[in-house]
Amino acid sequence: MAGKIEAKHDIFSKPLPELLDELDKAAADARKAADEARAAGERAANDVMKKLRKLFMAMAKDITEELGDNKK
């Protein structure tokens, strides 16, 4: 038993090229997830801007109508 060394982690039993491939795959997955999150954020921001534009236009119309009523 004293001469036998046990690997505490499976990572030590894998060859380096296999580990590097796994790291590349994980990095690619992380980049893809980041791109998807960015795209979702941009879509959400565009939706908010559309709502704000609509609200602003309604407010501008109301203000213009109110100012027009006061001139008469």
C-alpha positions, 0 to 999 in steps of 0.5 A: 500500500505504501508504494501505490499512489492513488489519484485523488482526481480524475483530471490527473489521469487524462492526457493533456491534449484531451484536457485542452480539448475539453477546455476549448469546448468549455470556452466555446460554450461560454462564448456562445452563452455570452453571445446569447445573453448579449443578444437577449439584452439587446432585444430587451433594450429595444423593447423598452426603447419602443415602449418609451418612444410610444409613451413619449409620443403620447405625452408630447401629443397630450402636451401639444393638445393641452397647449393648443387648448389654452391658446384659444 
